Amino acid sequence: MTRSPSSTVYLVGAGIASLSAAALLIRDAGVDGRRIHVLEETALPGGALDGKGDAQSGYVTRGGRMLTEETYVCLWDVLHAIPSLDRPGVSVKDDCWAFNAEHVPHARARLIDREHRILDARHLGFDIQDRVELMRLLATSEKALGTKRIEEVFSGHFFQTNFWTMWRTTFAFQNWHSAIELKRYMLRFLQEFPRIHTLGGVRRTRYNQYDTIVRPMRRWLERQGVSFVHETKVIDAQFASNAGGHRVTRLDALRDGQALAYAIADDDVVLFTVGSMTADATQGGDGWPAPLVRDKRDGAWTLWENMARKLPGLGRPNTFCGNVDETKWLSFTLTMRSPLLLERIEAFSGNEPGTGGLMTFKDSSWLMSIVVPHAPHFAGQPDGVHTLWGYGLFVDQPGDYV
Ligand SMILES: Cc1cc2nc3c(=O)[nH]c(=O)nc-3n(C[C@H](O)[C@H](O)[C@H](O)COP(=O)(O)OP(=O)(O)OC[C@H]3O[C@@H](n4cnc5c(N)ncnc54)[C@H](O)[C@@H]3O)c2cc1C
């Protein structure tokens, strides 16, 4: 499709999808960055790739990305063109690869049982029935799998295997999640099977992903003239339809509670990020839990719902956002001003910070996993301050591991 040089590009959302789209439009499609506008409802770019805080009030990341070389080909390709912030002449990609050459991942304590024993997780624990069911899942078409849940395609033994405990905690799968989704992950990450017990294939960024990926991307994009329009929630899109398909004619948005509209010309382009894993994420603290939001206050799902209501073929958002209790989750970041806990974890696990991957306490009622990153994990994190990230899959259970 050819576009006139005057066409304007609107990217809804400032997560990695939009940042990458902007970078590729400029780098590979020759679009003038000054014609690209990123509309984002929050005050910061990055979406799920967050990282904030300080040593006094505490650091927070909602998640930590486990990347690999093989699967993240597109990400590395984009990051190859983005200069790192603090290493002159080095791209973000090269900086990440240099970091991983220095800090080789090899988890020595992937699974820990109720007796505080490190399990020999090399043994995935499959029996013949598990193998057959695995093969059947991979050989069954998505059409035939339909809405089946994982627990409908495997029998009881599979869920007791070391493999399932490692796979589900690596990728945050619940037994009731979609069998299609599991199949896609298995095909996408097939190369991880032999090294899932050491997470040896995982590639980390030097700092959290906000500092390592998002900040340099934003700086590079702004230097190309891209504008970031924050605190602007796109709430709806208007379409014109003809035999050739549908075209966006207007974006409706809210800023500071005021309605505004973006008129979209015939040769303009709009790319939407619809839905978000971190929509309606809230933060708790040492003395209070993060409140659970059920009424979709962020724009990610309602925009999709509004568009899908108008046009057939735009998917079924309700499949992904319609069951809060089965899709909510919780993670936590510790900020420590003493090395004591990390020294004990290092002595127990045999892993220096940044080399260990996930440690899963397989019998904890949260099914809790923790990761100790290399320090500093946040730009400006002082010496003597340490962080640790963790999450639980069963967030409604009272915690029982201290
Ligand atoms: C805890 C956690 C751990 C993860 N671990 C991994 C991992 O190990 N490996 C991995 O590959 N992936 C992981 N992921 C997933 C990965 O982070 C996401 O898939 C990816 O960041 C999504 O990027 P995105 O740009 O598609 O969407 P998002 O990051 O969700 O960004 C969407 C952006 O759009 C904005 N937005 C949405 N709707 C609107 C609107 N209507 N108007 C204006 N703005 C809007 C949102 O505010 C947000 O900033 C993890 C995610 C989480 C939360």
The ligand as a Tripos MOL2 file, in Angstrom:
@<TRIPOS>MOLECULE
LIG
   53    58     1     0     0
SMALL
NO_CHARGES

@<TRIPOS>ATOM
      1 C1          4.2210   -9.4090   34.8270 C.3       1 LIG1
      2 C2          4.5080   -9.6360   33.3570 C.ar      1 LIG1
      3 C3          5.5240  -10.4950   32.9730 C.ar      1 LIG1
      4 C4          5.7890  -10.6940   31.6190 C.ar      1 LIG1
      5 N1          6.8230  -11.5150   31.2550 N.ar      1 LIG1
      6 C5          7.1300  -11.6530   29.9560 C.ar      1 LIG1
      7 C6          8.2470  -12.4280   29.5330 C.ar      1 LIG1
      8 O1          8.9560  -13.0050   30.3550 O.2       1 LIG1
      9 N2          8.5000  -12.5370   28.2170 N.ar      1 LIG1
     10 C7          7.7190  -11.9000   27.3020 C.ar      1 LIG1
     11 O2          7.9960  -11.9810   26.1070 O.2       1 LIG1
     12 N3          6.6590  -11.1620   27.6540 N.ar      1 LIG1
     13 C8          6.3570  -11.0310   28.9580 C.ar      1 LIG1
     14 N4          5.2920  -10.2730   29.3190 N.ar      1 LIG1
     15 C9          4.4310   -9.7540   28.2640 C.3       1 LIG1
     16 C10         4.9610   -8.5070   27.6150 C.3       1 LIG1
     17 O3          5.3950   -7.5910   28.5960 O.3       1 LIG1
     18 C11         3.8150   -7.8970   26.7960 C.3       1 LIG1
     19 O4          3.3470   -8.8630   25.8650 O.3       1 LIG1
     20 C12         4.2320   -6.6860   26.0050 C.3       1 LIG1
     21 O5          4.9500   -5.7620   26.7950 O.3       1 LIG1
     22 C13         2.9540   -6.0630   25.4310 C.3       1 LIG1
     23 O6          3.2720   -4.9360   24.6820 O.3       1 LIG1
     24 P1          2.1400   -4.1640   23.9000 P.3       1 LIG1
     25 O7          2.7490   -2.9370   23.3370 O.co2     1 LIG1
     26 O8          1.4730   -5.1190   22.9760 O.co2     1 LIG1
     27 O9          1.0290   -3.8020   24.9680 O.3       1 LIG1
     28 P2          1.1300   -3.0560   26.3730 P.3       1 LIG1
     29 O10         2.4890   -3.1350   26.9470 O.co2     1 LIG1
     30 O11        -0.0120   -3.5410   27.1480 O.co2     1 LIG1
     31 O12         0.9260   -1.5480   25.9610 O.3       1 LIG1
     32 C14        -0.3120   -1.0340   25.6060 C.3       1 LIG1
     33 C15        -0.2460    0.4710   25.8610 C.3       1 LIG1
     34 O13        -1.3650    1.0570   25.2660 O.3       1 LIG1
     35 C16        -1.9790    1.9430   26.1720 C.3       1 LIG1
     36 N5         -3.3810    1.9560   25.8060 N.ar      1 LIG1
     37 C17        -4.2010    0.8920   25.7340 C.ar      1 LIG1
     38 N6         -5.4200    1.2650   25.3360 N.ar      1 LIG1
     39 C18        -5.3520    2.5920   25.1390 C.ar      1 LIG1
     40 C19        -6.3000    3.5560   24.7160 C.ar      1 LIG1
     41 N7         -7.5460    3.1940   24.4350 N.pl3     1 LIG1
     42 N8         -5.9140    4.8420   24.6060 N.ar      1 LIG1
     43 C20        -4.6320    5.1960   24.8870 C.ar      1 LIG1
     44 N9         -3.6980    4.3280   25.3110 N.ar      1 LIG1
     45 C21        -4.0630    3.0420   25.4270 C.ar      1 LIG1
     46 C22        -1.7120    1.3340   27.5350 C.3       1 LIG1
     47 O14        -1.7840    2.3090   28.5640 O.3       1 LIG1
     48 C23        -0.2920    0.8050   27.3410 C.3       1 LIG1
     49 O15         0.6740    1.7870   27.6270 O.3       1 LIG1
     50 C24         5.0100  -10.0460   30.6570 C.ar      1 LIG1
     51 C25         3.9820   -9.1680   31.0400 C.ar      1 LIG1
     52 C26         3.7340   -8.9640   32.3750 C.ar      1 LIG1
     53 C27         2.6430   -8.0080   32.7740 C.3       1 LIG1
@<TRIPOS>BOND
     1     1     2 1
     2     2     3 ar
     3     2    52 ar
     4     3     4 ar
     5     4     5 ar
     6     4    50 ar
     7     5     6 ar
     8     6     7 ar
     9     6    13 1
    10     7     8 2
    11     7     9 ar
    12     9    10 ar
    13    10    11 2
    14    10    12 ar
    15    12    13 ar
    16    13    14 ar
    17    14    15 1
    18    14    50 ar
    19    15    16 1
    20    16    17 1
    21    16    18 1
    22    18    19 1
    23    18    20 1
    24    20    21 1
    25    20    22 1
    26    22    23 1
    27    23    24 1
    28    24    25 2
    29    24    26 1
    30    24    27 1
    31    27    28 1
    32    28    29 2
    33    28    30 1
    34    28    31 1
    35    31    32 1
    36    32    33 1
    37    33    34 1
    38    33    48 1
    39    34    35 1
    40    35    36 1
    41    35    46 1
    42    36    37 ar
    43    36    45 ar
    44    37    38 ar
    45    38    39 ar
    46    39    40 ar
    47    39    45 ar
    48    40    41 1
    49    40    42 ar
    50    42    43 ar
    51    43    44 ar
    52    44    45 ar
    53    46    47 1
    54    46    48 1
    55    48    49 1
    56    50    51 ar
    57    51    52 ar
    58    52    53 1
@<TRIPOS>SUBSTRUCTURE
     1 LIG1         1 GROUP 0 **** ****
